[in-house]
Amino acid sequence: MIFVTGGAGFIGANFVHDWLAAEREGVLVIDKLTYAGNLDNLAGLRGDPRFAFAQLDICDRAALAALLSKHRPRAIVHFAAESHVDRS
């Protein structure tokens, strides 16, 4: 399994769709679902047993550590970011 942070955003969701189209390995998408994240970007993946979603702020160290401990991902692909300078 891999983790994809910011996976409900435009770039992250496209990566997740491409990954699942090409790979058998599962994906856990982690997204805070702020202004840039939208679950509709991932709607076509509902029901795919390789896909899982967690609404989580990656700055929440305890929650992130719990997910890492539970799932032990092989890799983390990081797309989570603030897209506007005034929010960074």
C-alpha positions in Angstrom: 0.0 0.0 0.0 1.0 3.6 -0.6 -0.2 6.8 1.0 -1.1 9.8 -1.0 -1.4 13.1 0.9 -3.6 15.7 -0.7 -5.1 13.0 -2.8 -8.5 14.7 -3.2 -7.0 17.8 -4.9 -6.7 18.1 -8.6 -3.1 16.8 -9.0 -3.4 14.2 -6.3 -6.7 12.7 -7.5 -5.3 12.4 -11.0 -2.3 10.6 -9.7 -4.5 8.2 -7.7 -6.6 7.4 -10.7 -3.5 6.8 -12.9 -1.9 4.7 -10.1 -5.0 2.4 -9.7 -5.3 2.1 -13.5 -1.7 0.8 -13.7 -1.0 -0.9 -10.4 -2.5 -3.6 -8.2 -1.2 -2.1 -5.1 -3.7 -0.2 -2.9 -3.8 3.5 -2.0 -4.8 5.3 1.1 -5.7 8.9 0.3 -5.2 11.4 3.1 -6.8 14.8 2.7 -7.9 17.5 5.0 -10.7 18.5 2.6 -10.2 22.2 2.7 -10.9 24.6 -0.2 -8.7 22.6 -2.6 -9.8 19.0 -1.8 -13.0 17.6 -3.2 -14.2 14.0 -2.7 -16.0 14.2 -6.1 -12.5 14.0 -7.7 -12.3 10.4 -6.3 -16.0 9.4 -6.7 -15.2 6.9 -9.5 -13.0 4.9 -7.1 -15.7 4.2 -4.5 -16.1 0.4 -4.3 -12.6 -0.4 -5.5 -11.1 -2.5 -2.7 -7.7 -1.1 -3.3 -8.9 2.5 -2.5 -9.3 3.9 1.0 -9.7 7.5 2.3 -8.9 9.2 5.6 -9.9 12.8 6.3 -7.0 14.0 8.2 -4.7 17.0 8.7 -1.2 15.8 8.1 0.0 18.3 10.7 -1.8 16.1 13.3 1.2 14.0 14.2 -0.6 11.6 16.5 -3.3 10.8 14.0 -0.8 10.4 11.2 1.5 8.2 13.3 -1.5 6.0 14.1 -2.3 5.6 10.3 1.4 4.8 9.6 1.5 2.2 12.3 -1.8 0.6 11.2 -1.1 0.4 7.5 2.7 0.5 7.2 2.8 2.0 3.7 5.6 1.1 1.3 5.8 4.8 0.1 4.2 8.2 0.7 3.5 10.4 -2.3 3.1 14.0 -1.0 0.7 16.4 -2.8 -0.8 18.1 0.3 -0.1 21.9 0.1 -1.7 25.3 0.3 -2.2 26.5 -3.3 -2.3 30.2 -2.4 0.7 32.1 -1.0 -1.4 33.9 1.5 -2.5 30.6 3.0 1.1 29.0 3.1 
